[in-house]
């Protein structure tokens, strides 16, 4: 039994005419009659009343034919639902979870999304914000997210791999009225007595005197402008806050070497995901 035969049978049963059924199906009437005859032969059942057809030139369903009509409708309906479902599954974009630290600027998040979209065009990227880099790292290790983007000063946990998206160095943000604002550059020891504004998006302790903790670099710059402390920002971030000065932070004991700062795309080093391998191999 073929789906085509069921379609022909349903057309004849609904039109009660082989001619109209053939026109509806856009095929010849003999082709319809032949398939109906083959179907009745296979089922060993008379679906249309032969007596009515011969004596009165009428097409009438037998009791078996009426039952078969209802069942044929169910089969074709289920077949369509199945093929429609498969098509939805085939065309639906699968989701990939991407973590980011809440303090990242929008331009950094979109940079990471563009990077992934170029390499995984068939997937929908779903963002998930984390309050700190530590929480984001832990989610990666537990496979709660597949990728993440964040800032670091040159190193990430040993379990993770990193692809550099942009890099620069650490700058200290302060009010132009601050005593250190006239310095050409700064070193860590010059900050030890300064009140520090720490942003959770940039891991690393630059001072022991943390007086404010924020999750946004714009807020950090605003507090610094008001003289409420100093804070570390990436050199590649453009903060439109008047009244602040940004000074490069240099490593202790290394002449004129700035402390690095970079934005990376992160994923598990030993992860088994084919998507991770696909992204890693493209870099």
N, C-alpha and C positions, 0 to 999 in steps of 0.2 A: 504494500500500500504506500502510495506517495502523497505528499502534501498537495501536489497538483490535482490528484484525483479528488481529494477532499474539497478543494476549492471549486472544481467543476460540479461536484455533487451539490454543494451548498448553493451555487448559482442556479442550477436547475430547480432545486427545491424551493427557492425563494421566488423565482420567476414563473415557475410552473409552465415552462416552455423551453424546449431545447434551442429553439431559434433565438429567443430573447437572451437566454443564457450565453449562447455563442457570441452574440453581439456585445454583451456586457464584458465577456472575457476577451473579446477581440480575436477570436479564433473561428475556425469553420465549424458548422454544425456537426458534420460527420466525426470530427475529432472529439467533440464533446460526447456524442453517442457512443463512440468506441471506448472511451475511458470509463464511462458509466457502466458499460457492459462488462469490461474487465474487472471493475470494482465489485460488481454483483457476483461475478464468477469467483473472485478471490474470497469473498465473504460467504459464498454459497447461500446468499440471501437475496430475495427480491425486494429492492428498495422502492420501486415505483410499480403501481398496480398495472400489470400488463393488460388485463381485461378492459379497464377504463381507457387505456391508451388505444387499444385496437378497435373497440366498439364505439367509443364516444369521442375519440380523438382528444382526450383530456389527460393531463399529467397529474396524477394523484399519488401522494406518498402512502406506502403501506404502513402498518403499525410499526414494523421493524425500521422502515425508512424514517419515520418521525423520531424514533428513539436515536437512530444513527445521526440524524441531522443535529440534534441537541449535543450529542457527544462530539461530533465533528467541529461544531462551533467552539466548544471548550478546548479541543486540541489546537485549533488554529490560534485561538486567543492566547493560550499558554505559550505557544511557539513564538508569537509576536512579542509577548512580555519577556521571554527568555532572550531573544535576539536584541531587543531594545536594551535589556539590562546589560548584556555583554558589550553593546556599543557604548553605553554610559561608562562602564568600567574601562573600556579601551581608551576612550577619549578623556576621561577624568585625569586631571593633573594630580599626581601623588604629592603629598606634603612632606617637606623637609623642615624640621625645627632648627632655627638659628638663634642662638643666644647672643645677647649684647649687654654690656654694663650700662645701667640707666644714665650715667653721666656723660656718655658719648654724645658728641654733637651729631645732629642729623646727617651732616655731610659724610661723617665717618661710617654711619650705619648704611647709608645708600652706597657708599664705595664698596663695602663688603657684599651687599646684595647684588650690585652690578657684576662683581667678580664671580659670584656663584651662578648668577643667571647666564653668563656667557658659557659656563661649563656644564650647567645642568638645566638646559632650556625647557625640558619636558616636565619640570617639577615646580610646584608652588612653594615658595619660601614663606614660612610662618615665623614671625619674630616672637621672641620671649625675653623680657627684660629681667635683669638681676640687679639686686641692690649693691653687690660688690663683686670684684673680680674673683674672690675666693669662692663665693657661691656658684659663680659661673663655671669655674674650673671643676668643682665637685660634680656639677650636673653633666659636664662632658665625660668625666671619669665613669659615671654611673650610666652612661648612654641615654640620659634623659633628653639630651639634645645631640645632634650629629655634628654641627659646626657652631662656632662662636667667634665673635670679634671683640677685641679689647685692646687696651694699651698696656705696655710693659716697658721696663728699662733694660731690656736686652736678654731676659731669661724668662722661661715659663716652667711649670712643673715638669718633672722628668717624664711623666706618662703622656705628655702632649707634644704634638708637632705644631710648628707655626710657619705660616707663609706670610712674609712681610708685605703689607699693602702700602704703607707709607712710613717713612722714618725721618727723624730729626733729632732733637735733643731736648733736655729739660731746661725750662726757663723759670726763674722765680718772679712771680707777679707781686707787685707792691704799689702803694700809693706814691705818686711823684713827690710827695712831701716827706717820705721816709728818709732817714739818714743814710741808708744804703743805696738810695736811688741814684746817687752820683757815681757809683762804682761801675767800672767797665765790665767786670765779671765777678762772680761770687764763688766761694768754696763752702763746703759743708760746715766747717768749724765756725764760719761767720754767722751761721743760722741758729746755733745751739741755744742762744738766749732769746730768740725771737718767738713771738706767738705765731703759731702755725695753723693755717687753714688747710685741712686735708680733704681731698676729693677722692671718694671711693672708686672712681673710674681709673685712677692711676695708682697702682700698687707700689709700695715702697715707702719706707719711713725716712723722711728728710729732716725731721726735727723731733725732739722728745717733748716739746712743749705744744702739743696739739690743743688748741683752744676752741676750734670749730671743726665740725665734720659735715661736709656737704656732698651731694651727689651730682652737682652741676657746675661746670667750669664758669658759666656766666655768673652764677651766684658767687662763686669763689672770687672772681674779679671784682664784683660789686662790693663785697665785704673788704677786699684788699684796698679798694679805692677809698673806703671810709676809715682806713687806718685800723681795721680790726685784726690785722695779721698779714702774714705772707703766705703764699701758696705756690705749688708747682703746677706748671701747665706745659703741654707739648708745644714745641716751637712752630709746628705746622697748623696750630689752631689760631684762627683769626677772631679775636674777641673785641667787639666794638664797644669798648668801655672807656670813656675819656677819664683822664686823671690817673692812669696807671702806667707803671714802667715795668718792662720785662727784661730781665738780665740773665744771661747764660749762666748755668750752674756747672762748674768744673769739678772733675774728680780730684780728690785729695792726693797730693804727691805726684800727680801727673800734669806736667806743664801744658796748659792750654788745651786740655782734652775734655770736651763737654760730656756730661753724662747722657748716654743715648736714651732716646724715647722713640717708640715705634708703635704703629698699629698693626696687628696681625690677625690673620684668620687661623683659628685653632681647631684641632680635631685630635682624636685619640691616636697615639702613635701605633698601637698594636690593634687597632680596630679592624673588624672583619668586613665592614660595609664596603660594597662595591662602589658606592658613591664617593666615599672617602678616597678610595684608590683612584677613581676617575679624576677627582680634583687634584690629588697629589701628583699623579702622572702628567697632568697638564701643565704643571708649574716648572 
